Amino acid sequence: MAQDDGTLRPVEGISQCPSARGDAPCCLSKHTWRKRKTGPCFPVRVLLCRTHGGHFTVYPQSFVPYGRERIAPATRGAPEPTASTSAAWAGTVFEAAARAAAGERAVRDAGFEEGPAKPRHSTQRRRVRLAARLLALSPEIDERLSEKVGQCLDLPGLDHRDERAAFARAATLRERGRVILSTLERLPQAGAFEQRLLGAGHLTGLWGPPSTWDARTSRRVFPPCGTPAPIPTPSPPLPPNENLPPPAPGAPATVPVS
């Protein structure tokens, strides 16, 4: 929750601690503020639970460990034609790769006092690896799974194979970022683009089965992209001779023996 002075504070209304098991209501009180060791430079609240005798930290929503990032540009469908590829993916999980492709290197050693405006090099490398895994460019993804991810993304198989080979040859973070952007340029932007990316992330083990909210039915919908096909329930075996026609009138009621 943003304050008038621009600082962030956790939302009020927390009623229990992580140790709560429903046996007794938690008696919570504010303990102190503490500085974050990494990430955005804002204090986080430490609460005390007198019922269970422990302290725990409260993070505002949209920040680690409750981090949330878009997987696609905010505009519906393809990015603006006039926008550069790196600018089109700003604010998404591919932003670190776009910055790396543009030659923007995060600082390797930044103190806490330098503020959140300086991204860390370790964070940039980690997010580039995540983007490569999401697109099945990473060598951690085997060939069979990469083919399945390529089909989920509607990416031509030969193009995907070429991008995987280029990523394997990439020796620097900038080269890897360029391969990721090249793959994004090959992806068809129309036709449930966000759902296809969600399905690819599920196939590569980045998150669970994707689901969307259908406002018309007020129910969750599991898109078919990237989700395993339902296994049909086998039919119960037929009783003996049930599939045989009844004997003709006057004919002996016998069953052929094979």
Helices and strands as residue ranges (DSSP letters): E 28-34, E 44-49, E 54-58, H 85-88, H 95-101, G 112-114, H 121-134, H 143-152, H 157-169, H 173-186, H 193-203, E 212-214, E 219-221
